[in-house]
């Protein structure tokens, strides 16, 4: 089994730092799913459950969050 995460970096992080972090994660068995370069800097990754510690911390990382489905409720917010 594996768990999915989104790793985001601070806006001033050079792309080569992000690339190096992704390569390090891949070397530990992680699978990079998507790279974000426009509104946020970072990537989504699938991490084997036996390698949860594979995502190393870095002073340029803003957050490491569990990736999951986001839904909204269908209630009407505006009244006529």
C-alpha positions in Angstrom: 0.0 0.0 0.0 1.0 3.6 -0.4 -0.1 7.1 0.8 -0.3 10.2 -1.3 1.1 13.6 -0.4 1.4 17.0 -1.8 4.8 18.7 -1.1 4.8 22.5 -1.5 7.8 24.8 -1.4 8.1 28.5 -0.6 7.7 30.7 -3.7 11.3 31.8 -3.7 12.6 28.2 -4.0 14.8 27.6 -7.1 13.5 24.8 -9.4 16.8 22.9 -9.0 16.2 22.6 -5.2 12.7 21.1 -5.9 14.2 18.8 -8.6 16.8 17.5 -6.2 14.2 16.9 -3.5 12.1 14.9 -6.0 15.1 12.8 -7.1 15.9 12.0 -3.5 12.2 10.9 -2.9 12.4 8.7 -6.1 15.6 7.1 -4.9 13.7 6.0 -1.7 10.9 4.3 -3.6 8.5 7.2 -4.0 6.5 7.8 -7.3 6.2 11.4 -8.4 2.6 11.9 -9.7 2.5 15.5 -10.8 4.8 18.6 -10.7 3.3 22.0 -9.9 5.0 25.1 -11.3 2.4 27.8 -11.7 0.2 28.7 -8.8 2.2 26.7 -6.3 5.7 25.2 -6.4 5.9 21.5 -5.5 4.7 18.0 -6.5 2.4 15.2 -5.6 3.9 11.9 -4.7 2.9 8.4 -3.8 4.9 7.0 -0.9 5.1 3.3 0.0 3.7 2.8 3.5 6.9 1.2 4.6 8.8 4.3 3.5 6.7 7.1 5.1 9.9 8.8 6.4 11.2 9.0 2.8 10.1 12.7 2.4 12.9 14.5 4.0 12.4 18.0 5.4 14.0 21.0 3.9 14.1 24.6 5.0 12.4 25.6 1.7 9.4 23.3 2.2 6.2 25.1 3.0 4.1 22.0 3.8 3.7 18.3 3.3 0.1 17.4 3.3 -1.9 14.2 2.8 -3.5 14.3 -0.7 -7.2 13.5 -0.8 -10.5 14.2 -2.5 -12.0 17.6 -1.8 -15.8 18.0 -2.0 -18.2 20.8 -1.5 -21.7 20.7 -0.1 -24.5 21.5 -2.6 -26.3 23.9 -0.4 -27.4 27.3 -1.9 -25.3 30.1 -0.4 -27.1 33.1 -1.8 -30.7 34.1 -1.2 -32.8 35.9 -3.7 
